[in-house]
Amino acid sequence: MGVTNKLFFLCSFVLYSNLSFSLESNNLHSHKIDSSFFSFLFSSDVQSLPTFRIGLLLPFCNEKNDSLHNLNIDSILSNNSSNIEPYKFYKKSSISIDFFLGFLLSLNKINEINVELNIYDIDEGEKSKTILNNFLKNENSDDFDLIIGPLYIDNFLYFSKNSSSSTPIVNPFSKKSFVIDSLENIFQVQSDVTDYLSQFSNYIFNKHKDDHIILVHKDTVYKNNFIINEFNDTLNLIDTIVPDDIFYTNLMINDIDTTNFNFTQIKVANTVIDSIHHKLDTMGMKNIVVIPSNDNVFVTDILSKLHACRDSGMTVYGLNNLFDFEYLSVHELMDLNVSFPHSSIDTNSVISSFIVDFYNEYDYLPQIKYAKKGFEIGLYFFDLLSKHQSILNHISDMEPKIYLETQYDFRKCKSGGFRNQGFMILRYHDFGYKQLF
């Protein structure tokens, strides 16, 4: 299944001209329906393969890029992409194009299915509601095998809550947990550390059941505020500050019977800890320090003091803010065997290869985070459709797997739909990371 290297210009032609057209090139068939919708059919050489209909609801925001309306399209198509680089796309247009092209690139990796893509420019603001209403009114969503978008949270919630279809709908970017509430067919791609803290904790306690586990976190802080009222009386109002650390700690140990372990919990009422070396075991047990905190000042202070203890056998576990941690040298992080959960792995060779493939396909360098997310989503769902021909009935059959850099493992949530709870555990090693889990 091929995508021609002129597709970037094809997008520009379709989205930013007022002309209708019909194109057939290699295995790509495209037809523009109206100013907000056009369709591609990607077919393999084997016509007997199943065809899946995919809807993309993206804010290309055509009218925000008026400068392209006056270009000579023929001259653009006949030259390379450098001709359009001086034109600065509207931000949402740029994000949509990069996501779209990344998604299209994933088609090059799939040969077992045919794909019909239906792309809708849903614009932004109130106009987007009109376009989405037209979609809901005029399109039978059940005829789609998958709908991706809208990208932004307000439009996504509006669309998903007003759709009566059971077709899977993918939210690519939001981490808001309520995105999937009460909606059985929603897939939330972005994971949050709270989604896998319980699994992370189980790994730590199973791995280190014979070691000394020390959990250090910030505690609730009570601050006295003295004010004088209208009667000249001094009143003491107490402010209560509950740090995220307590929430993270509860997620980690609520289901663990810590009495079965050599376990110590240290609650710190400040942003720094006075001392920690006296809590370490010096009688031969290995010290495992767990820091469930996203406060970089607090974490840096503890790590610095632990490094000063010169305990070569120590292992420190923290949260995903330790990824690419810039407040301590990588030497110190490696000395402490600093480990943490993360939904993706930093693999320069993989991303470099993706960038090369993307550029070779489109002669264009995108915003990587949007292009790669489109690419990953395409790989995952085309892989699923290739293997099982449907999504909702077979999502549980998919093993956790890394696509490009991100671990994908969708799990049904009690609140409604599916959330990607894929994660891995990384450790600083050899000036990079190694994967533990």
C-alpha positions as CSV (number, residue, x, y, z in Angstrom):
1,M,0.0,0.0,0.0
2,G,1.7,3.2,-1.1
3,V,1.4,6.9,-0.3
4,T,3.0,9.1,-3.0
5,N,5.6,11.6,-2.1
6,K,3.3,14.4,-3.5
7,L,0.8,13.9,-0.7
8,F,1.8,16.9,1.2
9,F,1.0,19.0,-1.8
10,L,-2.2,17.1,-2.4
11,C,-3.3,18.1,1.1
12,S,-2.5,21.7,0.4
13,F,-4.3,21.4,-2.9
14,V,-7.4,19.8,-1.4
15,L,-7.6,21.9,1.7
16,Y,-6.6,25.3,0.5
17,S,-8.2,25.6,-2.9
18,N,-11.8,26.1,-3.8
19,L,-11.6,23.8,-6.8
20,S,-13.1,20.3,-7.0
21,F,-10.9,17.5,-8.4
22,S,-10.6,13.8,-8.9
23,L,-7.2,12.1,-8.7
24,E,-6.0,8.6,-9.3
25,S,-2.3,7.9,-8.7
26,N,-0.8,4.4,-8.0
27,N,-3.1,2.9,-5.3
28,L,-4.5,6.3,-4.1
29,H,-8.0,7.3,-5.1
30,S,-9.2,10.7,-3.9
31,H,-12.3,12.7,-4.3
32,K,-13.2,16.0,-2.7
33,I,-16.9,16.1,-1.6
34,D,-17.2,19.7,-0.4
35,S,-15.2,22.4,1.3
36,S,-14.9,20.5,4.6
37,F,-14.7,16.9,3.4
38,F,-12.7,14.7,1.1
39,S,-12.0,11.0,0.8
40,F,-9.0,8.7,0.0
41,L,-9.2,5.0,-0.8
42,F,-5.9,3.2,-0.3
43,S,-6.1,-0.2,-1.9
44,S,-3.6,-3.0,-2.0
45,D,-2.9,-5.2,-5.0
46,V,-5.2,-7.9,-3.5
47,Q,-8.7,-6.6,-4.1
48,S,-10.3,-9.4,-2.0
49,L,-8.9,-8.0,1.2
50,P,-11.4,-6.3,3.5
51,T,-11.9,-2.6,3.3
52,F,-12.2,-0.5,6.5
53,R,-13.7,3.0,6.6
54,I,-11.8,5.5,8.8
55,G,-13.0,9.0,9.7
56,L,-10.6,11.8,10.6
57,L,-12.1,14.9,12.2
58,L,-9.3,17.4,12.2
59,P,-9.2,21.2,12.5
60,F,-7.4,22.1,9.3
61,C,-9.0,25.5,9.5
62,N,-9.0,26.3,5.8
63,E,-10.0,29.9,6.1
64,K,-7.1,30.7,8.4
65,N,-4.7,30.0,5.6
66,D,-6.0,32.4,2.9
67,S,-2.5,33.1,1.6
68,L,-2.6,29.7,-0.1
69,H,-5.8,30.4,-2.0
70,N,-4.0,32.7,-4.4
71,L,-1.1,30.3,-5.2
72,N,-0.8,28.6,-8.6
73,I,-1.5,25.0,-7.6
74,D,0.0,23.6,-10.8
75,S,3.3,25.3,-10.0
76,I,3.3,24.0,-6.5
77,L,2.7,20.4,-7.6
78,S,5.4,20.6,-10.2
79,N,8.1,21.7,-7.8
80,N,9.5,20.4,-4.5
81,S,8.1,21.3,-1.1
82,S,10.6,24.2,-0.5
83,N,8.2,26.4,-2.4
84,I,5.6,26.4,0.4
85,E,8.0,26.4,3.3
86,P,7.9,30.3,3.6
87,Y,4.1,30.1,4.2
88,K,3.4,29.9,7.8
89,F,0.4,27.7,8.5
90,Y,-2.1,28.6,11.2
91,K,-1.1,26.6,14.4
92,K,-4.1,24.2,14.3
93,S,-3.7,23.7,10.6
94,S,0.0,22.8,11.1
95,I,-0.8,20.3,13.9
96,S,-3.6,18.7,11.9
97,I,-1.4,18.4,8.8
98,D,1.5,16.8,10.7
99,F,-0.8,14.4,12.6
100,F,-2.6,13.5,9.3
101,L,0.7,12.9,7.4
102,G,2.0,10.7,10.2
103,F,-1.2,8.7,10.2
104,L,-0.9,8.3,6.4
105,L,2.7,7.2,6.7
106,S,1.5,4.2,8.8
107,L,-0.3,2.9,5.8
108,N,3.0,2.0,4.2
109,K,3.5,-0.6,7.0
110,I,0.2,-2.4,6.5
111,N,-0.5,-4.7,3.6
112,E,-3.3,-7.0,4.8
113,I,-6.3,-4.5,4.5
114,N,-7.7,-1.8,2.3
115,V,-8.5,1.5,3.9
116,E,-11.0,4.2,2.9
117,L,-10.1,7.5,4.6
118,N,-12.8,10.2,5.0
119,I,-11.2,13.5,6.1
120,Y,-13.3,16.3,7.6
121,D,-12.0,19.8,8.2
122,I,-14.0,20.7,11.3
123,D,-12.5,24.1,11.6
124,E,-12.7,25.8,15.1
125,G,-15.0,27.8,17.3
126,E,-18.8,27.8,16.7
127,K,-18.2,26.9,13.0
128,S,-16.8,23.5,14.2
129,K,-20.1,22.8,16.0
130,T,-22.0,23.4,12.8
131,I,-19.7,21.0,10.9
132,L,-20.0,18.4,13.6
133,N,-23.7,18.7,13.7
134,N,-23.8,18.2,9.9
135,F,-21.7,15.1,10.3
136,L,-24.0,13.7,13.0
137,K,-27.0,14.5,11.0
138,N,-25.9,13.4,7.5
139,E,-23.4,10.6,8.1
140,N,-24.2,7.2,9.6
141,S,-21.4,6.9,12.1
142,D,-22.0,3.1,12.3
143,D,-20.8,2.9,8.7
144,F,-17.3,3.7,10.0
145,D,-15.0,1.2,11.5
146,L,-13.0,3.9,13.4
147,I,-13.3,7.6,14.0
148,I,-10.2,9.6,15.1
149,G,-10.8,13.1,16.6
150,P,-11.7,15.8,17.1
151,L,-8.2,16.7,18.4
152,Y,-9.2,19.3,20.9
153,I,-11.1,18.6,24.1
154,D,-14.2,20.8,23.7
155,N,-15.0,19.6,20.2
156,F,-14.2,16.0,21.2
157,L,-16.6,16.0,24.1
158,Y,-19.3,17.7,22.1
159,F,-19.0,15.2,19.3
160,S,-18.6,12.0,21.5
161,K,-21.5,12.9,23.8
162,N,-23.9,13.8,20.9
163,S,-23.0,10.7,18.9
164,S,-25.3,7.7,19.3
165,S,-23.0,5.4,17.4
166,S,-21.0,2.5,18.9
167,T,-18.1,3.1,16.4
168,P,-14.8,3.4,18.3
169,I,-13.8,7.0,18.7
170,V,-10.1,7.9,19.4
171,N,-8.9,10.8,21.5
172,P,-5.3,11.3,20.5
173,F,-4.0,14.1,22.9
174,S,-6.1,14.7,26.1
175,K,-5.0,13.3,29.5
176,K,-8.3,14.4,31.1
177,S,-9.8,11.3,32.7
178,F,-13.4,12.4,32.2
179,V,-12.9,12.0,28.4
180,I,-14.1,8.4,28.6
181,D,-16.7,8.8,31.3
182,S,-20.0,7.0,30.5
183,L,-18.9,6.4,26.9
184,E,-18.1,2.7,26.2
185,N,-16.6,3.3,22.7
186,I,-14.0,6.0,23.5
187,F,-10.3,5.2,23.3
188,Q,-8.0,7.6,25.2
189,V,-4.4,7.3,23.8
190,Q,-2.5,9.5,26.3
191,S,-1.8,7.7,29.6
192,D,-1.2,9.2,33.0
193,V,1.1,8.0,35.7
194,T,-2.0,7.4,37.9
195,D,-3.2,4.8,35.5
196,Y,-0.3,2.5,36.2
197,L,1.0,3.4,39.7
198,S,-0.6,0.3,41.2
199,Q,1.2,-2.0,38.7
200,F,4.4,-0.1,39.3
201,S,4.0,-0.7,43.0
202,N,3.4,-4.4,42.6
203,Y,6.6,-4.6,40.6
204,I,8.6,-2.9,43.3
205,F,7.2,-5.0,46.2
206,N,7.5,-8.3,44.3
207,K,11.0,-7.5,43.1
208,H,12.3,-6.4,46.5
209,K,10.3,-8.6,49.0
210,D,13.6,-9.5,50.8
211,D,15.0,-5.9,50.8
212,H,14.5,-2.9,52.9
213,I,11.9,-0.6,51.3
214,I,11.8,3.0,52.3
215,L,9.0,5.2,51.0
216,V,9.6,8.9,51.3
217,H,7.0,11.6,50.5
218,K,5.8,15.0,51.4
219,D,3.1,15.2,54.1
220,T,0.1,17.4,54.6
221,V,1.2,20.9,55.6
222,Y,-0.7,23.1,58.1
223,K,0.0,26.8,57.9
224,N,-1.1,29.4,60.5
225,N,-2.5,32.6,59.1
226,F,-3.2,35.3,61.6
227,I,-5.7,38.0,60.7
228,I,-7.4,40.8,62.6
229,N,-11.2,41.1,62.3
230,E,-13.4,44.1,62.4
231,F,-13.5,43.9,66.2
232,N,-9.7,44.1,66.4
233,D,-9.5,40.4,67.4
234,T,-6.7,38.3,66.2
235,L,-7.9,35.1,64.5
236,N,-5.8,32.1,63.6
237,L,-6.9,30.5,60.3
238,I,-5.2,27.3,59.4
239,D,-4.5,26.6,55.8
240,T,-4.3,22.9,54.9
241,I,-2.0,22.0,51.9
242,V,-2.3,18.4,50.7
243,P,0.5,17.6,48.2
244,D,0.0,15.2,45.3
245,D,2.5,12.9,47.0
246,I,-0.2,11.7,49.4
247,F,-2.5,10.8,46.5
248,Y,0.3,9.0,44.7
249,T,1.4,7.2,47.9
250,N,-2.2,5.9,48.5
251,L,-2.4,4.6,44.9
252,M,0.9,2.7,45.5
253,I,0.3,1.1,48.9
254,N,-3.5,0.9,49.4
255,D,-3.5,-2.6,48.0
256,I,-0.2,-3.7,49.6
257,D,0.0,-5.2,53.1
258,T,3.2,-3.5,54.1
259,T,3.4,-5.5,57.3
260,N,4.6,-8.4,55.2
261,F,7.7,-6.4,54.2
262,N,10.6,-4.7,55.8
263,F,9.0,-1.4,55.1
264,T,9.6,2.2,56.4
265,Q,7.4,5.2,55.5
266,I,8.9,8.7,56.0
267,K,6.6,11.7,55.9
268,V,8.3,15.0,55.3
269,A,6.5,18.2,56.2
270,N,8.8,20.5,54.2
271,T,10.2,20.7,50.7
272,V,13.5,19.3,52.0
273,I,14.4,16.4,54.3
274,D,16.7,17.0,57.3
275,S,18.4,13.7,57.0
276,I,17.8,10.2,55.6
277,H,21.0,8.3,56.1
278,H,20.0,7.2,59.6
279,K,16.9,5.4,58.0
280,L,19.1,3.2,55.8
281,D,19.8,-0.4,56.7
282,T,23.5,-0.9,57.4
283,M,23.3,-4.6,58.4
284,G,23.4,-6.2,55.0
285,M,19.9,-5.6,53.5
286,K,19.6,-3.8,50.2
287,N,18.1,-0.4,50.5
288,I,15.2,0.4,48.1
289,V,14.0,4.0,48.2
290,V,10.7,5.0,46.7
291,I,9.9,8.6,46.1
292,P,6.3,9.1,44.8
293,S,6.6,12.8,44.2
294,N,6.6,15.1,41.2
295,D,8.1,18.0,43.1
296,N,11.5,18.3,41.4
297,V,12.9,20.4,44.3
298,F,11.9,17.7,46.9
299,V,13.1,14.9,44.7
300,T,16.5,16.5,43.9
301,D,17.1,17.2,47.6
302,I,16.5,13.5,48.5
303,L,18.5,12.1,45.6
304,S,21.5,14.4,46.5
305,K,21.4,13.2,50.1
306,L,21.1,9.6,49.1
307,H,24.1,9.9,46.7
308,A,26.1,11.3,49.6
309,C,25.5,8.1,51.5
310,R,27.7,6.2,49.1
311,D,25.6,3.1,49.2
312,S,26.5,1.3,46.0
313,G,23.8,-1.3,46.3
314,M,20.9,1.2,46.6
315,T,18.1,1.4,44.1
316,V,15.8,4.5,43.9
317,Y,12.3,4.4,42.3
318,G,10.4,7.6,41.4
319,L,7.7,8.9,39.1
320,N,7.9,9.8,35.4
321,N,9.3,13.3,36.1
322,L,12.6,11.5,36.5
323,F,12.7,11.0,32.7
324,D,15.4,13.2,31.3
325,F,15.9,14.6,34.8
326,E,18.1,17.7,34.4
327,Y,18.7,18.6,38.1
328,L,21.4,16.0,38.8
329,S,24.2,14.7,36.7
330,V,23.5,11.4,34.8
331,H,26.5,9.9,36.8
332,E,24.6,10.4,40.1
333,L,21.4,9.0,38.6
334,M,23.2,5.9,37.4
335,D,25.0,5.5,40.7
336,L,21.6,5.4,42.5
337,N,20.1,3.0,39.9
338,V,17.3,5.6,39.5
339,S,14.3,3.9,37.9
340,F,10.8,5.1,37.0
341,P,7.7,4.3,35.0
342,H,7.1,5.9,31.7
343,S,4.7,5.4,28.8
344,S,7.4,5.7,26.1
345,I,11.0,5.1,25.7
346,D,13.5,7.6,24.3
347,T,15.1,5.8,21.3
348,N,17.0,8.2,19.1
349,S,17.6,5.6,16.4
350,V,13.9,4.8,16.1
351,I,12.9,8.5,15.9
352,S,15.7,9.2,13.5
353,S,14.5,6.4,11.2
354,F,11.0,7.8,11.4
355,I,12.1,11.3,10.5
356,V,14.1,9.9,7.5
357,D,11.1,7.9,6.3
358,F,8.8,10.9,6.8
359,Y,11.0,13.2,4.9
360,N,11.6,10.7,2.1
361,E,7.9,10.4,1.7
362,Y,6.9,14.0,1.8
363,D,10.0,16.1,1.4
364,Y,8.9,17.9,4.6
365,L,10.0,18.0,8.2
366,P,7.0,18.0,10.6
367,Q,6.5,18.8,14.3
368,I,7.6,15.4,15.5
369,K,5.3,15.0,18.5
370,Y,2.2,15.3,16.3
371,A,3.5,13.4,13.3
372,K,4.7,10.5,15.4
373,K,1.4,10.3,17.4
374,G,-0.6,10.0,14.1
375,F,1.9,7.4,12.9
376,E,1.6,5.3,16.2
377,I,-2.2,5.5,16.3
378,G,-2.3,4.3,12.6
379,L,0.0,1.4,13.3
380,Y,-1.9,0.3,16.4
381,F,-5.4,0.3,15.0
382,F,-4.4,-1.0,11.5
383,D,-2.6,-3.8,13.2
384,L,-5.7,-4.6,15.2
385,L,-8.0,-4.4,12.2
386,S,-5.6,-6.6,10.2
387,K,-5.6,-9.3,12.8
388,H,-9.2,-9.3,14.0
389,Q,-11.3,-7.2,11.5
390,S,-13.0,-5.3,14.3
391,I,-11.9,-3.3,17.3
392,L,-14.3,-3.4,20.3
393,N,-14.7,-7.2,20.3
394,H,-11.0,-7.9,20.1
395,I,-9.2,-5.1,22.0
396,S,-8.5,-7.5,24.8
397,D,-6.8,-9.8,22.4
398,M,-4.0,-7.3,21.7
399,E,-0.9,-7.8,23.8
400,P,0.9,-4.7,25.1
401,K,3.3,-3.5,22.4
402,I,5.6,-0.6,21.6
403,Y,4.7,1.3,18.5
404,L,7.5,3.6,17.5
405,E,8.3,4.9,21.1
406,T,5.0,4.4,23.0
407,Q,3.7,1.4,24.8
408,Y,0.0,0.7,23.8
409,D,-2.1,-1.4,26.2
410,F,-5.8,-0.3,26.1
411,R,-7.8,-1.4,29.1
412,K,-11.5,-1.0,29.9
413,C,-12.2,1.5,32.7
414,K,-15.0,1.2,35.1
415,S,-16.0,4.8,34.3
416,G,-16.7,4.0,30.7
417,G,-14.3,3.6,27.7
418,F,-10.8,2.4,27.2
419,R,-7.6,4.1,28.3
420,N,-4.1,3.3,27.2
421,Q,-2.4,2.0,30.4
422,G,0.7,0.8,28.7
423,F,3.9,1.6,30.5
424,M,7.4,0.4,31.0
425,I,10.0,0.8,33.8
426,L,13.2,2.5,32.8
427,R,16.5,2.7,34.6
428,Y,19.4,5.1,34.0
429,H,22.1,3.0,32.5
430,D,25.2,3.6,30.3
431,F,24.3,7.3,29.9
432,G,20.9,6.3,28.6
433,Y,18.1,4.0,29.7
434,K,17.5,0.3,29.9
435,Q,14.1,-1.2,30.1
436,L,13.4,-3.3,33.2
437,F,9.7,-4.1,32.5
